Amino acid sequence: MAKVITFGEIMLRLSPNGNDRFIQTDSLRVIPGGGEANVAVSLANYGHDSFYVSKLPSHEIGQIAVNALRRYGVKTDFIARGGDRIGLYYAETGASMRPSKVIYDRAHSAIAEAEPEDFDFDSIMEGAAWFHWSGITPAISDKAALLTRLACQAAKRHGVIVSVDLNFRKKLWTSEKAISVMRPLMEYVDVCIGNEEDAELCLGFKPDADVEGGNTDAAGYENIFRQMKEEFGFKYVVSTLRESYSATHNGWKALIYDGKEFYQSGRYDIDPIIDRVGGGDSFSGGLIHGMLKYPGNQVAALDFAVAASALKHTINGDFNLVSEAEVLSLAGGNTNGRVQR
């Protein structure tokens, strides 16, 4: 298996039990998670040498996050220690027509204020096969955006494949700011992952698809996929396609384009959703594994990624705690959920 690097911010998620609302709860569960950390856990589960790069305080609260990564096999050798705080976010799980809600408390976190000297990106990228980051990381701060660029440049110097999940977060920055930062970073990217909103708000490309109305056919995306590949030179352009009927019922599929052929995956009807936080990250982790295991076979890679992320929606917490065998079983058509004896 491959050495894979992810870079970003891991936070502590504070959530009421079950579907309780913030204002009615008297206790909060502590659940570590964050975009690229979630991807790192998926890749460790699939057997890769998965390294997570970030900066965390050296006190016990920072150690909670480090321990969580180590528990699931993620290597923490390149996590810098220092700074005053770890980012927090509060997540209230919705149900039916009531949406889930997220409130961030992540300003001035250790990674947001990290400096280039905290990381030797050339050493980190040495021997790596893949580097993954998301649009959340440069949105955290200007310093984090600089670090993202330095990491991408080091990856290119070492011949590492680079993927990005565009992951626009309106609570972190505006579309104008995102476009000004993200578009220049695309020169380093080989595999671009996002949904219809991400493509528009991060890069300025709007698909001809009515996602709200359930029109998520591949044809609505083909034109912008071609434009994105032509402008930025991506090897693959990938989009997840979520049909949101309620907080607990979604349709889920994806689309990939390699410059020659478009492929749309099969569709999963996910009902009920247990926890959709980390669903996109589990897709990215599955896609990276699929592309490493099935090089040149975008169909197999995408089918694995969609099945992996469908399973994540059934698991509490940010991390996708499934094995490769479980994903392959679902991708192979075993959807009945019968007890394994």
N, C-alpha and C positions, 0 to 999 in steps of 0.2 A: 504494500500500500504506500501511498505518497505522503510526503511532508507538505502540509497545507497550513497557510498562515491566514489568520483573520485579525483585523485591527478595528478597535472601537471602544465604546463605553459599556461596561456592565454596571447595572444599577440594582438596587433593592426595590422590589415591587411590594407594596403594602396593600393588601386586599381584605375586605370583609369576607366572612365565611359565606359560601354558597352564593345566593343572589341577594344578600342583604345590601342595603344602601349605605352609603357613607354615614348619613346622619342618624342611622338607627343602630349602628354597630358599637360595641364596647371593646372590641379586640380586632387586631389586624394581623394577618399572616404575613410572614416575611418570605418572599420568593425571589431569589436572584435571577436576573435575566437581562437581556439586551441584544439588539440585532445581531451583531457579529459573534457575540458569545454564544447565542443560540445556534448559529451555523456551526461553530466550533464543536459544540456538543454532538450535533448530528453526525459530523464527520468522524468524531472519535467513536461513536456508536457503530459506524460502518467499518471501523478498523484502521483508519488513517492515523498517521502521526500528526495530530491536530494541535497547533500552537495558537494560543490567543495572546495578542499584544495589547496592552493598555497601561494605565497608571492608576494605582489605588493607594489610599492612605495606609500607613504601616500599622495603624491601630486595629483593634479587634473587629470593628465593623467592616473595615476593608477586608479583613481576613475571611469574613463570612463568604464573600464573593469568590475569593481564591479557593477556599475549601470546596465550594459548590462545583467549580470547574474541575478540580482534581477528582472529586467523587465520581465524575462521569468520564474520566480518562483524558481530559484536556490537559495539555502540557502548559505550565505557567512560567516557564523559564524566562520569558521575555517581558513579564509584567514588571514595570518599574514601580517602586514603592515610594510614597511621599505625598505631599499635599494635605489639605485639611479635611476633605469630605468626599464621600461617595455619593453619586447621584441617587435620588429617590424618585419613584413615581407611585402614585396611588391609582389603583384600577378597581372600578366597580363593574361587576359582571351583569350585563343586561339579560333580558329574557323577553321572548315574543316581540312585541312592538316597542319595548323599552330598550334603547341602545346602551351598550357599554360606554363607560366614561373613563378618561384618563386625565389625571392632573399631575403635571411635572413639578418636581422640586430638585432641579439638577444644576442650577447656576453655580459657577465657581467650583465645580467638582475637580478632582485631581487631574483627570485627563483633559478637561477644558482648559486648564492652566499649565499643561505640560509643555516642556521646551524640547527642541530638537536634540539637545545633548542627553536627554533621558533615554534615547533609543539609538542603537547602532543598526540601522536598517540593512546595511550591507551584510552584516553578520547574520541578521535575522533571516534574510532571503536566501542565503547560501544553501544550495541543495534543495530548495523548495520547488514544488511542481505548480503550486497554485497560490494566489493571493486574492483574498476577498475583503471588500469593504462595502459600506452602504452610505447613502446620502444623509443618514442621520449624523454620522461622525463629523463631516465638515460643517454641519449646521450648528453644532454645539458651540463653537467659538472660532474666531479667526485663527487662533493658535492651532486648534484641532484641524482646521482646513489646511494649514501649512504642513502639518505632520502627515496628513493624508497624501498630499502631493509628494513629499519626500519619500514616503513608503512606496508609492506607485513608481517613482523614478528608480528607486533601488530595485524593485521587482523587475522592471524592464532591463536594467543593467545585467541582471542575473538570468534573463531569459525565462522569467516566471509568467505563466498565464495569469491575467488579471480579470476579475469579474467585479461588477458593481450591482447592487440592488438599489435602484434610485431612491425609493423610500422617502417621498416628500412628507414632511411633518409641519403643518401650518402653525403649530404652537411654538416652533423653533425658529422659523424664518419665513420671509415672504417669497412668492414665486420669483419676483424680480431679483432678489438676492440669490436665490437658489440657482437661477439660470446663469448669473454672472460668475458663480463659483463652480458649478457643476460642468458647464459646457467645456471650459478649458481642461478639466480633468479627464474628459472623455478620450483625449489623445492616447492615454495609457491603457485604455480598456479594450479587452478582447471579447468579453461576454457581457452584454447589457441586459439586465433583468428589471422589469418594472410592470406596473399596470397602466391602464389608460390615463389615470390622473397623474401618476408620476411622470409619464412621458411628456405630458403637456406642461405641468408646473415646474419640472426640473430642466427640461430641454426645449420646450416650446413646440412640441409635435402633438397634434390632436387627432386621434383616430376617428374614422367615420363609423362609430358604433354607439348605439344607445344602450349603455350598460344598465342604467336605471330601469329601462323598459324591457330588459332581458335579451336585447339584440347583441349577442356577443359572438357572432359568426366570424370566422377568420377573415372573410373578405373585407370587413371594416378596418382591419389592421394592416393589410398587405401594403398599401401605399406608403404609410408612414414608416413601416419597417424597412422598406426599400430606401426611403429618404434618409433614415437614421444610419443605415449601413453605408450608404454612399457618402454621407457627410463625415462620419467619424471613423469609418473603416472597421467597424465591429466584425468579428468572425461570426458571431451569433447574436440575434436580437430575440429576446424572450419576454412574453407577457403572461401573467396570470389573469384569469378571467373569472371574477367572482360575481355570482348572481345573488344579491342579498334580498331574500324574501322577508326575513326577520332576524333578530339578534341570534336566534337559535336554529335557523334554517337557511342554508346557503347552497347554491350550486357552485361547483368548483371544477375548472379545467384550465388548460394553458395552451399557448401557441408558441412555436419556435420557427425561426427563419435563418438559413445558413447562406443566403445569397443566391441559392438556386431553387430550393423547394421550401414551401410552407408546410408545417405539420401541426394539426390541431389534435390534442389528446382526447381521450374519452372523458366523459363527464361523471363526476361523483355528486350524488345528492346527499348532503350532510345534514342529518336531522335525527336527534338533536345535537347541536354543537355544545361541547362541554367547556371549551376554552379556546377562543380563536387567536388570542395573543401568541405571537410567534409563528403563526401559520405561514406567513410569507418567508420567514427565515428558514423554516423547515423545508420549504420548496427550494430555496437557494442551496441548502445543504444537500438535498437530494439530487439537484441538477449537477452540482460539482462532482458528487460521487459518481453519478451516471456518466458524465463526460469523461471522467478518469477511467472508469471501468469499461466503458463501451466507446472508445475513441472513434470519432467519425460517424457514430450512429446516433443522430439527434433524436430519432424516434424512441429508442430504448432509454436514452437519458431523460427525455421529457416524461415518458410514462412512469419511470421510477420516481421522478420529482413530484409529480401530481399525486401519486399514490402515497408517498411519504407525507406530504402536507395534508392530505385528507385524513390520514391517521392522527396527525398532530391535533386536529380539531377535537379529538375525543379524549385528550389528555390534559389534566390540570397543570398549570404552570407554564413558563416560557419555553422550556426545553422539550424537544421531541424525543421521547425515550422509547424508541423502537429500534429493532435490529434490521439488518438487511433482509433476513429471511422473512420477517413479518411484512416488510414492504413488498417483496417479490410475490408473496402469497396474495396480497390484495391486488397488485397489478395483474396477477394471473387470473383474477376473476373470483377469488374467494371473498365474497362480500356478505356472507350470511351471519357472521358474528357468532357462530356456534361455539360452545365451550370446548376448549382444547384439553383433551384428557389423555 
